[in-house]
Amino acid sequence: MPLHQGLSVFIIDDNEMTRSLLRVIIQGDKFDVVGDAATAESARTRLRSQRADIICLDVQLPDGDGLSLLNWIGEKQPKAAVLMVTASAERSTVEQSLRNGAKGYIVKPFTPGAVMDTLENIAVQIRAQRAAAKT
């Protein structure tokens, strides 16, 4: 029986504790954390060579905002599903993120359950798209 391969996840957040916490929550049978970055610039550098199924993206980064990085990811990795992670629950930010292609939104402080539920929902969408692409 082939080993079940989880979906790959890349984490972009300037807070090291948040990155570590997300890694602990996400890493497991269903998801494999393949990398992380603390700034928009380092994320761009790493994502040029690193593919990910799901990208967790902070809205506020020290060298730019997540919304412009979201657009860049959409161009460079159009198959990646982006999950916005932020301390801001501002409706305009949420709506703009979703309009720009984000597949989900988690507000800090988050619970492990909220993170996994949101990732599971995105995983279902990814698997459905892949199944449709094979037919």
Biotite code that builds the C-alpha atoms (Angstrom):
import biotite.structure as struc

atoms = struc.array([
    struc.Atom([0.000, 0.000, 0.000], chain_id="A", res_id=1, res_name="MET", atom_name="CA", element="C"),
    struc.Atom([1.500, 3.388, -0.943], chain_id="A", res_id=2, res_name="PRO", atom_name="CA", element="C"),
    struc.Atom([2.318, 5.817, 1.806], chain_id="A", res_id=3, res_name="LEU", atom_name="CA", element="C"),
    struc.Atom([-0.414, 8.457, 2.058], chain_id="A", res_id=4, res_name="HIS", atom_name="CA", element="C"),
    struc.Atom([1.205, 11.727, 1.218], chain_id="A", res_id=5, res_name="GLN", atom_name="CA", element="C"),
    struc.Atom([-0.136, 14.773, 2.990], chain_id="A", res_id=6, res_name="GLY", atom_name="CA", element="C"),
    struc.Atom([-0.577, 18.135, 1.351], chain_id="A", res_id=7, res_name="LEU", atom_name="CA", element="C"),
    struc.Atom([2.445, 20.425, 1.565], chain_id="A", res_id=8, res_name="SER", atom_name="CA", element="C"),
    struc.Atom([2.120, 23.629, 3.600], chain_id="A", res_id=9, res_name="VAL", atom_name="CA", element="C"),
    struc.Atom([4.363, 26.726, 3.603], chain_id="A", res_id=10, res_name="PHE", atom_name="CA", element="C"),
    struc.Atom([4.037, 29.260, 6.471], chain_id="A", res_id=11, res_name="ILE", atom_name="CA", element="C"),
    struc.Atom([4.688, 33.002, 6.098], chain_id="A", res_id=12, res_name="ILE", atom_name="CA", element="C"),
    struc.Atom([4.526, 34.980, 9.354], chain_id="A", res_id=13, res_name="ASP", atom_name="CA", element="C"),
    struc.Atom([6.916, 37.475, 10.925], chain_id="A", res_id=14, res_name="ASP", atom_name="CA", element="C"),
    struc.Atom([6.277, 36.101, 14.415], chain_id="A", res_id=15, res_name="ASN", atom_name="CA", element="C"),
    struc.Atom([8.539, 33.126, 15.147], chain_id="A", res_id=16, res_name="GLU", atom_name="CA", element="C"),
    struc.Atom([6.216, 31.841, 17.865], chain_id="A", res_id=17, res_name="MET", atom_name="CA", element="C"),
    struc.Atom([3.260, 31.885, 15.457], chain_id="A", res_id=18, res_name="THR", atom_name="CA", element="C"),
    struc.Atom([5.288, 30.015, 12.817], chain_id="A", res_id=19, res_name="ARG", atom_name="CA", element="C"),
    struc.Atom([6.358, 27.418, 15.394], chain_id="A", res_id=20, res_name="SER", atom_name="CA", element="C"),
    struc.Atom([2.834, 27.025, 16.734], chain_id="A", res_id=21, res_name="LEU", atom_name="CA", element="C"),
    struc.Atom([1.368, 26.604, 13.245], chain_id="A", res_id=22, res_name="LEU", atom_name="CA", element="C"),
    struc.Atom([4.075, 24.062, 12.396], chain_id="A", res_id=23, res_name="ARG", atom_name="CA", element="C"),
    struc.Atom([3.233, 22.013, 15.525], chain_id="A", res_id=24, res_name="VAL", atom_name="CA", element="C"),
    struc.Atom([-0.520, 22.171, 14.800], chain_id="A", res_id=25, res_name="ILE", atom_name="CA", element="C"),
    struc.Atom([-0.262, 21.401, 11.084], chain_id="A", res_id=26, res_name="ILE", atom_name="CA", element="C"),
    struc.Atom([2.580, 18.857, 10.780], chain_id="A", res_id=27, res_name="GLN", atom_name="CA", element="C"),
    struc.Atom([1.212, 15.326, 10.717], chain_id="A", res_id=28, res_name="GLY", atom_name="CA", element="C"),
    struc.Atom([-0.263, 12.607, 8.529], chain_id="A", res_id=29, res_name="ASP", atom_name="CA", element="C"),
    struc.Atom([-2.494, 14.919, 6.490], chain_id="A", res_id=30, res_name="LYS", atom_name="CA", element="C"),
    struc.Atom([-0.195, 17.918, 6.122], chain_id="A", res_id=31, res_name="PHE", atom_name="CA", element="C"),
    struc.Atom([3.545, 18.318, 5.702], chain_id="A", res_id=32, res_name="ASP", atom_name="CA", element="C"),
    struc.Atom([5.100, 21.697, 6.557], chain_id="A", res_id=33, res_name="VAL", atom_name="CA", element="C"),
    struc.Atom([7.728, 22.130, 3.831], chain_id="A", res_id=34, res_name="VAL", atom_name="CA", element="C"),
    struc.Atom([9.084, 25.539, 4.838], chain_id="A", res_id=35, res_name="GLY", atom_name="CA", element="C"),
    struc.Atom([8.471, 28.943, 6.320], chain_id="A", res_id=36, res_name="ASP", atom_name="CA", element="C"),
    struc.Atom([9.500, 32.572, 5.977], chain_id="A", res_id=37, res_name="ALA", atom_name="CA", element="C"),
    struc.Atom([9.427, 35.628, 8.246], chain_id="A", res_id=38, res_name="ALA", atom_name="CA", element="C"),
    struc.Atom([9.318, 38.332, 5.556], chain_id="A", res_id=39, res_name="THR", atom_name="CA", element="C"),
    struc.Atom([7.695, 38.893, 2.177], chain_id="A", res_id=40, res_name="ALA", atom_name="CA", element="C"),
    struc.Atom([11.118, 39.005, 0.532], chain_id="A", res_id=41, res_name="GLU", atom_name="CA", element="C"),
    struc.Atom([12.312, 35.708, 2.000], chain_id="A", res_id=42, res_name="SER", atom_name="CA", element="C"),
    struc.Atom([8.945, 34.147, 1.113], chain_id="A", res_id=43, res_name="ALA", atom_name="CA", element="C"),
    struc.Atom([9.347, 35.234, -2.520], chain_id="A", res_id=44, res_name="ARG", atom_name="CA", element="C"),
    struc.Atom([12.889, 33.837, -2.600], chain_id="A", res_id=45, res_name="THR", atom_name="CA", element="C"),
    struc.Atom([11.891, 30.475, -1.118], chain_id="A", res_id=46, res_name="ARG", atom_name="CA", element="C"),
    struc.Atom([8.668, 30.112, -3.102], chain_id="A", res_id=47, res_name="LEU", atom_name="CA", element="C"),
    struc.Atom([10.533, 30.550, -6.397], chain_id="A", res_id=48, res_name="ARG", atom_name="CA", element="C"),
    struc.Atom([11.967, 27.064, -5.865], chain_id="A", res_id=49, res_name="SER", atom_name="CA", element="C"),
    struc.Atom([9.604, 25.565, -3.267], chain_id="A", res_id=50, res_name="GLN", atom_name="CA", element="C"),
    struc.Atom([6.135, 24.385, -4.287], chain_id="A", res_id=51, res_name="ARG", atom_name="CA", element="C"),
    struc.Atom([3.332, 24.175, -1.743], chain_id="A", res_id=52, res_name="ALA", atom_name="CA", element="C"),
    struc.Atom([-0.279, 23.015, -1.904], chain_id="A", res_id=53, res_name="ASP", atom_name="CA", element="C"),
    struc.Atom([-1.325, 25.415, 0.860], chain_id="A", res_id=54, res_name="ILE", atom_name="CA", element="C"),
    struc.Atom([0.347, 28.655, 1.953], chain_id="A", res_id=55, res_name="ILE", atom_name="CA", element="C"),
    struc.Atom([-0.484, 30.182, 5.354], chain_id="A", res_id=56, res_name="CYS", atom_name="CA", element="C"),
    struc.Atom([0.068, 33.906, 4.913], chain_id="A", res_id=57, res_name="LEU", atom_name="CA", element="C"),
    struc.Atom([0.121, 36.653, 7.549], chain_id="A", res_id=58, res_name="ASP", atom_name="CA", element="C"),
    struc.Atom([-1.566, 39.888, 6.449], chain_id="A", res_id=59, res_name="VAL", atom_name="CA", element="C"),
    struc.Atom([1.000, 42.123, 8.207], chain_id="A", res_id=60, res_name="GLN", atom_name="CA", element="C"),
    struc.Atom([4.652, 41.563, 7.309], chain_id="A", res_id=61, res_name="LEU", atom_name="CA", element="C"),
    struc.Atom([7.608, 43.798, 8.260], chain_id="A", res_id=62, res_name="PRO", atom_name="CA", element="C"),
    struc.Atom([8.575, 44.452, 4.632], chain_id="A", res_id=63, res_name="ASP", atom_name="CA", element="C"),
    struc.Atom([5.184, 44.576, 2.962], chain_id="A", res_id=64, res_name="GLY", atom_name="CA", element="C"),
    struc.Atom([1.618, 43.473, 3.265], chain_id="A", res_id=65, res_name="ASP", atom_name="CA", element="C"),
    struc.Atom([0.255, 39.997, 2.767], chain_id="A", res_id=66, res_name="GLY", atom_name="CA", element="C"),
    struc.Atom([-2.316, 41.181, 0.240], chain_id="A", res_id=67, res_name="LEU", atom_name="CA", element="C"),
    struc.Atom([0.336, 42.162, -2.316], chain_id="A", res_id=68, res_name="SER", atom_name="CA", element="C"),
    struc.Atom([2.198, 38.908, -1.596], chain_id="A", res_id=69, res_name="LEU", atom_name="CA", element="C"),
    struc.Atom([-1.106, 37.073, -2.126], chain_id="A", res_id=70, res_name="LEU", atom_name="CA", element="C"),
    struc.Atom([-1.254, 38.523, -5.650], chain_id="A", res_id=71, res_name="ASN", atom_name="CA", element="C"),
    struc.Atom([2.372, 37.506, -6.301], chain_id="A", res_id=72, res_name="TRP", atom_name="CA", element="C"),
    struc.Atom([1.666, 33.942, -5.108], chain_id="A", res_id=73, res_name="ILE", atom_name="CA", element="C"),
    struc.Atom([-1.370, 33.848, -7.410], chain_id="A", res_id=74, res_name="GLY", atom_name="CA", element="C"),
    struc.Atom([0.902, 34.592, -10.361], chain_id="A", res_id=75, res_name="GLU", atom_name="CA", element="C"),
    struc.Atom([3.836, 32.353, -9.387], chain_id="A", res_id=76, res_name="LYS", atom_name="CA", element="C"),
    struc.Atom([1.960, 29.411, -7.841], chain_id="A", res_id=77, res_name="GLN", atom_name="CA", element="C"),
    struc.Atom([-1.594, 29.567, -9.185], chain_id="A", res_id=78, res_name="PRO", atom_name="CA", element="C"),
    struc.Atom([-2.400, 26.074, -7.879], chain_id="A", res_id=79, res_name="LYS", atom_name="CA", element="C"),
    struc.Atom([-1.475, 26.945, -4.290], chain_id="A", res_id=80, res_name="ALA", atom_name="CA", element="C"),
    struc.Atom([-4.376, 27.602, -1.919], chain_id="A", res_id=81, res_name="ALA", atom_name="CA", element="C"),
    struc.Atom([-3.643, 30.599, 0.313], chain_id="A", res_id=82, res_name="VAL", atom_name="CA", element="C"),
    struc.Atom([-4.937, 30.751, 3.872], chain_id="A", res_id=83, res_name="LEU", atom_name="CA", element="C"),
    struc.Atom([-4.697, 34.220, 5.420], chain_id="A", res_id=84, res_name="MET", atom_name="CA", element="C"),
    struc.Atom([-3.617, 34.321, 9.077], chain_id="A", res_id=85, res_name="VAL", atom_name="CA", element="C"),
    struc.Atom([-3.954, 37.642, 10.873], chain_id="A", res_id=86, res_name="THR", atom_name="CA", element="C"),
    struc.Atom([-4.627, 39.495, 14.090], chain_id="A", res_id=87, res_name="ALA", atom_name="CA", element="C"),
    struc.Atom([-6.965, 41.795, 12.141], chain_id="A", res_id=88, res_name="SER", atom_name="CA", element="C"),
    struc.Atom([-10.590, 40.780, 11.840], chain_id="A", res_id=89, res_name="ALA", atom_name="CA", element="C"),
    struc.Atom([-11.395, 43.907, 9.825], chain_id="A", res_id=90, res_name="GLU", atom_name="CA", element="C"),
    struc.Atom([-14.125, 43.084, 7.367], chain_id="A", res_id=91, res_name="ARG", atom_name="CA", element="C"),
    struc.Atom([-12.466, 45.045, 4.549], chain_id="A", res_id=92, res_name="SER", atom_name="CA", element="C"),
    struc.Atom([-9.220, 43.047, 4.930], chain_id="A", res_id=93, res_name="THR", atom_name="CA", element="C"),
    struc.Atom([-11.120, 39.750, 4.988], chain_id="A", res_id=94, res_name="VAL", atom_name="CA", element="C"),
    struc.Atom([-13.171, 40.693, 1.921], chain_id="A", res_id=95, res_name="GLU", atom_name="CA", element="C"),
    struc.Atom([-10.147, 41.969, -0.009], chain_id="A", res_id=96, res_name="GLN", atom_name="CA", element="C"),
    struc.Atom([-8.176, 38.796, 0.775], chain_id="A", res_id=97, res_name="SER", atom_name="CA", element="C"),
    struc.Atom([-10.991, 36.573, -0.436], chain_id="A", res_id=98, res_name="LEU", atom_name="CA", element="C"),
    struc.Atom([-11.551, 38.723, -3.542], chain_id="A", res_id=99, res_name="ARG", atom_name="CA", element="C"),
    struc.Atom([-7.836, 38.423, -4.321], chain_id="A", res_id=100, res_name="ASN", atom_name="CA", element="C"),
    struc.Atom([-7.977, 34.634, -4.206], chain_id="A", res_id=101, res_name="GLY", atom_name="CA", element="C"),
    struc.Atom([-7.452, 33.546, -0.595], chain_id="A", res_id=102, res_name="ALA", atom_name="CA", element="C"),
    struc.Atom([-9.288, 30.306, 0.164], chain_id="A", res_id=103, res_name="LYS", atom_name="CA", element="C"),
    struc.Atom([-9.715, 30.934, 3.867], chain_id="A", res_id=104, res_name="GLY", atom_name="CA", element="C"),
    struc.Atom([-9.039, 33.196, 6.813], chain_id="A", res_id=105, res_name="TYR", atom_name="CA", element="C"),
    struc.Atom([-7.902, 32.507, 10.384], chain_id="A", res_id=106, res_name="ILE", atom_name="CA", element="C"),
    struc.Atom([-7.860, 35.247, 13.024], chain_id="A", res_id=107, res_name="VAL", atom_name="CA", element="C"),
    struc.Atom([-5.226, 35.249, 15.806], chain_id="A", res_id=108, res_name="LYS", atom_name="CA", element="C"),
    struc.Atom([-5.300, 34.116, 18.494], chain_id="A", res_id=109, res_name="PRO", atom_name="CA", element="C"),
    struc.Atom([-6.419, 30.876, 16.860], chain_id="A", res_id=110, res_name="PHE", atom_name="CA", element="C"),
    struc.Atom([-7.139, 27.437, 18.270], chain_id="A", res_id=111, res_name="THR", atom_name="CA", element="C"),
    struc.Atom([-5.620, 24.254, 16.843], chain_id="A", res_id=112, res_name="PRO", atom_name="CA", element="C"),
    struc.Atom([-9.149, 23.122, 15.984], chain_id="A", res_id=113, res_name="GLY", atom_name="CA", element="C"),
    struc.Atom([-9.866, 26.266, 13.967], chain_id="A", res_id=114, res_name="ALA", atom_name="CA", element="C"),
    struc.Atom([-6.604, 25.887, 12.037], chain_id="A", res_id=115, res_name="VAL", atom_name="CA", element="C"),
    struc.Atom([-7.191, 22.203, 11.260], chain_id="A", res_id=116, res_name="MET", atom_name="CA", element="C"),
    struc.Atom([-10.871, 22.700, 10.348], chain_id="A", res_id=117, res_name="ASP", atom_name="CA", element="C"),
    struc.Atom([-9.938, 25.460, 7.906], chain_id="A", res_id=118, res_name="THR", atom_name="CA", element="C"),
    struc.Atom([-7.068, 23.409, 6.424], chain_id="A", res_id=119, res_name="LEU", atom_name="CA", element="C"),
    struc.Atom([-9.357, 20.367, 6.074], chain_id="A", res_id=120, res_name="GLU", atom_name="CA", element="C"),
    struc.Atom([-11.902, 22.472, 4.160], chain_id="A", res_id=121, res_name="ASN", atom_name="CA", element="C"),
    struc.Atom([-9.172, 23.728, 1.830], chain_id="A", res_id=122, res_name="ILE", atom_name="CA", element="C"),
    struc.Atom([-7.798, 20.183, 1.428], chain_id="A", res_id=123, res_name="ALA", atom_name="CA", element="C"),
    struc.Atom([-11.241, 18.976, 0.312], chain_id="A", res_id=124, res_name="VAL", atom_name="CA", element="C"),
    struc.Atom([-11.314, 21.731, -2.342], chain_id="A", res_id=125, res_name="GLN", atom_name="CA", element="C"),
    struc.Atom([-7.794, 20.867, -3.550], chain_id="A", res_id=126, res_name="ILE", atom_name="CA", element="C"),
    struc.Atom([-8.589, 17.152, -3.815], chain_id="A", res_id=127, res_name="ARG", atom_name="CA", element="C"),
    struc.Atom([-11.834, 17.898, -5.680], chain_id="A", res_id=128, res_name="ALA", atom_name="CA", element="C"),
    struc.Atom([-9.960, 20.144, -8.165], chain_id="A", res_id=129, res_name="GLN", atom_name="CA", element="C"),
    struc.Atom([-7.312, 17.459, -8.708], chain_id="A", res_id=130, res_name="ARG", atom_name="CA", element="C"),
    struc.Atom([-9.924, 14.749, -9.207], chain_id="A", res_id=131, res_name="ALA", atom_name="CA", element="C"),
    struc.Atom([-11.764, 16.943, -11.724], chain_id="A", res_id=132, res_name="ALA", atom_name="CA", element="C"),
    struc.Atom([-8.499, 17.658, -13.551], chain_id="A", res_id=133, res_name="ALA", atom_name="CA", element="C"),
    struc.Atom([-7.840, 13.915, -13.973], chain_id="A", res_id=134, res_name="LYS", atom_name="CA", element="C"),
    struc.Atom([-11.172, 13.233, -15.681], chain_id="A", res_id=135, res_name="THR", atom_name="CA", element="C"),
])
